[in-house]
Amino acid sequence: MPKPTDAMKSEAKRGLAWRDEFKRGGTAVGVARARDIARGADLSASTVARMVSYFARHEVDKKGEGWSPGEKGYPSAGRIAWALWGGDPGKTWAEKEHAKMKQSANQPSVITEAFMDAIKTAITEKRPVTVDIAEASALTGSGSGIGGRVLFDDAFAALRYANPFRQGSRLMTVEGSDAQFVAKVGNATDQAGNPWGYAVQNNNGSPDTDTKIWQLPVRVVAARLPIRSAVLSDVNGLQSELIEDLMLEFAQLEGASMAINNDQAGSTTTTTGATNGLRGLDMYLDGAASAFGTSGTAITNGIHTIATQTATTSVKYADLVAAASKLPAQYWAQPGTAWHMSPAVIQTLRSETDLQGLPIILESGDEDGGAVTHIFGFPVVPNPYLSATYPIYLANWPRFFQIGDHTEFSLQLMEQTAPGFVTMYAEKRVVSTVRDPFAGVRIKL
């Protein structure tokens, strides 16, 4: 991600100093943006887009009195706000970076091209084809920041963002048919008043720490992509958008499985559940406090308990307060801490009113200030895959949830299934687990 320039940092620091001195200019969002710029933090693509939007909307402020030195009221509120966002240097930089990002997004990646080649081979040679994603990524070279065994390239943007669980969770690669997870649940130092949510105890043996293990199968997720048979005469006419469509279908299947499958050891087979599915969040146990599950290699081991706030017929503001209080405080300011909420609950919360009929959760600030886009300072991620039973999670997702992806995809052309169409059958293998149950809480209806 791009970093702000020295000129932007100077302008942001000036804006913060002005705001402290004159008590005007900018919003809480602008102040937060200035602090990020001033300390030289990486700025995400969404932040760059917001900067471009802000500068475009507020260019007119330059015409107001107090914008330039020597004018009455200098620096005006508009001039201070402009500085908070990086000033003129920030405007120039944001527009340049935004253009670069758009250009990059429109160019097919190495992995996209590898998939396209595999699809064409499966069509022309009528045989199954395996794509080694790690190998395809390595084609760009090696070294820090240059290729290497990178699983998620821009070809997988649709998969990342269509399945909300991938936006903040820890991602890793796996090999083989199963994956074993290990968690440290004890410590050689017995610290009184331990803040992490579970008792830290002295343990016997070397190295004087206690661990638990659980082992999960790597499940197959399958997607089918219809292709007009007319393209078979011109296989090079296939478009890279096929890959995005394929990733979107995978995202739906695995997202639903990660959320609602509560019977991974069962005998019923569906596309997203039971023995075909991943260990869904609905499978984990409720509790007043979190706890690690049993240790071992059986499918029933590692079913942790997640601290759960039980609501009544609908989620109320008090339930949000109670759930947030269950999350250990050291996670509150950690990167990746966010709410995941079903869209139906977001709609309910937006309609919540007090005794005077006024909304409880208000719009505030600029781009980041929409009602139920942030609650208690934590961003809200709409997640349509969450069940009606557990529609809300608050977690530090890199610590709470882990997704492992096998580095190979399989592609195969199937016979004609409808007039004018053939079907491309694709499968990928994936595993997911709650990594640290103390890093997340949820609300149950």
Summary of the structure (lengths in Angstrom):
residues: 445
radius of gyration: 25.3
end to end distance: 39.1
largest distance: 78.3
contacts: 1414
relative contact order: 0.14
helix: 39%
strand: 23%
